[in-house]
Every structure is written in C-alpha cells, then in structure tokens.
C-alpha cells in the first residue's frame, strides 16, 4: 500500500480526467501510479500527458526506449519499474536472459547500437556530468538530434519515476508480476534494493 491514499478518477478535476483515463487504459498497467499522481492534477496533466504525447509520436524505436527504462530502473533498484518494463523489453525481441544480464559488459543478443544505448543510460544515470563528446558522436551515427534529446529526457525522467514510485511505496498492480514471470525472467531480473 502506498504512503498516500489512492485518488480515483471522479476526484480529479474534469479537465484532467481524460489524461487519467487514457493513461490508465492505454499506456500500460500503471493505474496505481496514476492514482498517486492524481493528488496533483497539474503533474497528472503534464507528466502523464507528456508520456502519452511521446507514445503518440513514437520517434524513438520502442526497443531502445525499453532498454533505457530497464537499465535505469535496475541501476536505481526500482522493483516496480523493472517489473513493468522487463516484459515490454522482451516484447521487443530481447531475451529474458538479456534482460537479466542487461548491466553486464556484454549483453547476449545485443548489437552495437543496443550496447551504445545501454551505456548512454548508465552514463546519464551514474555519471551525467562526465559524458564526453565522443558519446554524442557515436549517438549521432544512429539517432537524430531530436531522438537524442528525447532519449536523454526519458533516461532522466525514468530516474524521477524510480524515486517517486519507491519513496511513496506505490504497489505493483495485480498481474504485473505474473507478466514478469511469464517472460521467463526470475528473481535475477528484479533489482535488489539496499537495506535502510
């Protein structure tokens, strides 16, 4: 149970109800997260709305998006986000073994671009003030500047979601763990949070 109460759709202002409803229906099994964001309608409107807009435009290949979301979530030991995004990464053709080993130096089944994206997510998360021009030269070989900006934004935003979700102890939705286990990923895919 979360540290704050759930806010149901009928409790939010009418102008943000479409975002609440669409995010809960179309974006994936993130209803528990939406119910907490709903405490602040501007955050619901703009943050969840931003994610919906990104999904509508889809300028980044889904495979790369899910790679960075799983990588950042594993680095930050966010169980909620790993459980939700690991199955989505498998849907993009990445094996369960690769999901489990995504932080290894060499990930089975990853090509050079997959590794580049993974490494960029690690750098932005753990060493953001030391990312060198050579990294951007490599990214420009495969991505437009618009895609690089969105990739960077999604990495940083994932770190925000990891922290927000864990601090408020938002629970995993019913069925999400079943989805995680159904892809063949076990306990190794889940991050191990540090003890307080």
C-alpha positions as MATLAB code, in Angstrom:
seq = 'XXXXXXXXXXXXXXXXXXXXXXXXXXXXXXXXXXXXXXXXXXXXXXXXXXXXXXXXXXXXXXXXXXXXXXXXXXXXXXXXXXXXXXXXXXXXXXXXXXXXXXXXXXXXXXXXXXXXXXXXXXXXXXXXXXXXXXXXXXXXXXXXXXXXXXXXXXXXXXXXXXXXXXXXXXXXXXXXXXXXXXXXXXXXXXXXXXXX';
ca = [
       0.000    0.000    0.000;
       1.269    3.446   -0.921;
       2.198    6.002    1.711;
      -0.608    8.271    0.483;
      -4.142    7.283   -0.440;
      -5.281    6.480   -3.975;
      -7.181    9.211   -5.796;
      -9.952    7.885   -8.004;
     -10.864    9.417  -11.347;
     -14.064   11.027  -10.033;
     -11.988   13.016   -7.521;
      -9.845   14.836  -10.081;
     -10.891   17.992  -11.934;
     -12.822   17.274  -15.122;
     -10.157   18.809  -17.348;
      -7.562   16.194  -16.314;
      -9.868   13.172  -16.286;
      -9.156   12.350  -19.949;
      -5.415   12.082  -19.179;
      -6.080    9.914  -16.109;
      -8.437    7.655  -18.059;
      -6.293    7.346  -21.195;
      -3.083    6.754  -19.280;
      -4.721    4.070  -17.138;
      -6.328    2.438  -20.191;
      -3.703    2.762  -22.945;
      -0.234    3.304  -21.507;
       0.113    0.044  -19.645;
      -0.547   -1.378  -16.211;
       0.327    1.791  -14.285;
      -3.010    2.529  -12.607;
      -1.515    2.599   -9.093;
       0.953    5.248  -10.206;
      -1.775    7.356  -11.829;
      -3.833    7.216   -8.631;
      -0.934    8.770   -6.706;
      -0.065   11.390   -9.338;
      -3.725   12.429   -9.221;
      -3.084   14.148   -5.885;
      -1.521   16.890   -8.029;
      -3.648   17.424  -11.138;
      -1.010   19.609  -12.859;
       1.526   16.769  -12.535;
      -1.010   14.265  -13.817;
      -1.893   16.521  -16.735;
       1.635   17.439  -17.755;
       3.796   14.448  -16.808;
       1.389   11.674  -17.771;
       0.244   13.815  -20.701;
       3.863   14.159  -21.827;
       4.317   10.384  -21.797;
       1.116    9.959  -23.818;
       2.320   12.557  -26.343;
       5.654   10.758  -26.662;
       3.841    7.455  -27.212;
       1.667    9.069  -29.910;
       4.681   10.483  -31.758;
       6.939    7.443  -31.183;
      10.102    8.980  -32.651;
      12.295    6.507  -30.735;
      12.237    2.817  -31.597;
      10.447    1.060  -28.722;
      13.347   -1.378  -28.261;
      15.751    1.439  -27.335;
      13.212    3.133  -25.096;
      12.606   -0.075  -23.140;
      16.353   -0.771  -22.909;
      16.937    2.564  -21.170;
      13.920    2.172  -18.890;
      15.038   -1.258  -17.689;
      18.679   -0.156  -17.324;
      17.865    2.955  -15.290;
      15.351    1.079  -13.152;
      17.869   -1.671  -12.408;
      20.568    0.869  -11.565;
      18.155    2.605   -9.182;
      16.841   -0.720   -7.806;
      13.230    0.202   -8.646;
      11.329   -3.076   -8.497;
       8.059   -1.500   -9.662;
       9.599   -0.178  -12.882;
      11.646   -3.308  -13.670;
       8.572   -5.496  -13.197;
       6.596   -3.281  -15.579;
       9.236   -2.737  -18.263;
      11.078   -6.077  -18.460;
       8.112   -7.760  -20.226;
       7.883   -4.816  -22.627;
      11.563   -5.229  -23.455;
      11.038   -8.929  -24.140;
       8.165   -7.949  -26.475;
      10.802   -6.003  -28.437;
      12.767   -9.184  -29.129;
      15.190   -9.094  -26.193;
      15.537  -12.441  -24.413;
      14.786  -12.860  -20.711;
      18.463  -13.772  -20.237;
      19.487  -10.469  -21.817;
      17.093   -8.588  -19.540;
      18.656  -10.315  -16.532;
      22.170   -9.523  -17.766;
      21.479   -6.039  -19.145;
      24.102   -4.431  -16.890;
      26.827   -6.937  -17.867;
      29.657   -5.621  -20.017;
      28.422   -7.687  -22.968;
      24.725   -8.500  -23.154;
      23.774  -11.643  -25.111;
      21.818  -10.749  -28.237;
      22.659   -7.037  -28.074;
      24.185   -5.388  -31.118;
      26.454   -2.340  -31.052;
      23.550    0.134  -31.001;
      21.804   -1.701  -28.152;
      25.048   -1.528  -26.154;
      25.501    2.158  -27.053;
      22.001    2.975  -25.809;
      22.530    0.898  -22.653;
      25.880    2.571  -21.962;
      24.390    6.037  -22.514;
      21.629    5.254  -19.997;
      24.263    4.190  -17.457;
      26.303    7.364  -18.038;
      23.307    9.705  -17.784;
      22.185    7.960  -14.598;
      25.503    7.471  -12.820;
      27.994    9.885  -14.353;
      25.968   12.573  -16.097;
      28.490   15.372  -15.587;
      31.280   13.413  -17.282;
      29.646   12.367  -20.572;
      32.118   13.197  -23.340;
      31.615   14.426  -26.898;
      32.660   11.031  -28.243;
      29.452    9.569  -26.808;
      27.400   12.089  -28.763;
      29.415   11.464  -31.914;
      28.520    7.774  -31.574;
      24.851    8.554  -30.867;
      24.654   10.847  -33.929;
      25.623    7.929  -36.145;
      22.310    6.237  -35.278;
      19.941    8.909  -33.960;
      18.738   12.364  -34.931;
      19.286   15.228  -32.510;
      15.555   15.151  -31.752;
      15.859   11.469  -30.820;
      18.959   12.126  -28.685;
      17.110   14.822  -26.758;
      14.142   12.533  -26.155;
      16.395    9.607  -25.234;
      18.163   11.806  -22.663;
      14.863   13.109  -21.346;
      13.427    9.607  -20.990;
      16.518    8.402  -19.111;
      16.364   11.314  -16.673;
      12.585   11.055  -16.334;
      12.870    7.344  -15.567;
      15.151    8.199  -12.650;
      12.454   10.566  -11.408;
       9.791    7.859  -11.704;
      12.029    5.361   -9.883;
      12.443    7.726   -6.959;
       8.825    8.886   -6.890;
       7.486    5.331   -7.003;
       9.837    3.915   -4.392;
       9.611    6.786   -1.904;
       5.812    6.707   -1.965;
       5.849    2.884   -1.989;
       3.463    2.550   -4.916;
       2.442   -1.087   -5.151;
       2.770   -3.279   -8.206;
      -0.571   -3.712   -9.983;
      -2.263   -7.088   -9.961;
      -0.983   -9.189  -12.830;
       2.261   -7.248  -13.413;
       4.408   -9.789  -11.550;
       2.678  -12.595  -13.450;
       3.630  -10.842  -16.706;
       7.213  -10.566  -15.480;
       7.412  -14.248  -14.599;
       5.666  -15.276  -17.831;
       8.558  -13.942  -19.918;
      10.883  -16.381  -18.216;
      12.549  -13.794  -16.025;
      13.063  -14.718  -12.430;
      14.443  -13.128   -9.325;
      17.663  -12.110  -11.107;
      15.673   -9.632  -13.216;
      14.439   -7.838  -10.150;
      16.704   -5.287   -8.555;
      17.901   -5.773   -5.031;
      17.194   -2.674   -3.015;
      19.666   -1.613   -0.402;
      18.500   -2.034    3.160;
      17.703    1.125    5.109;
];
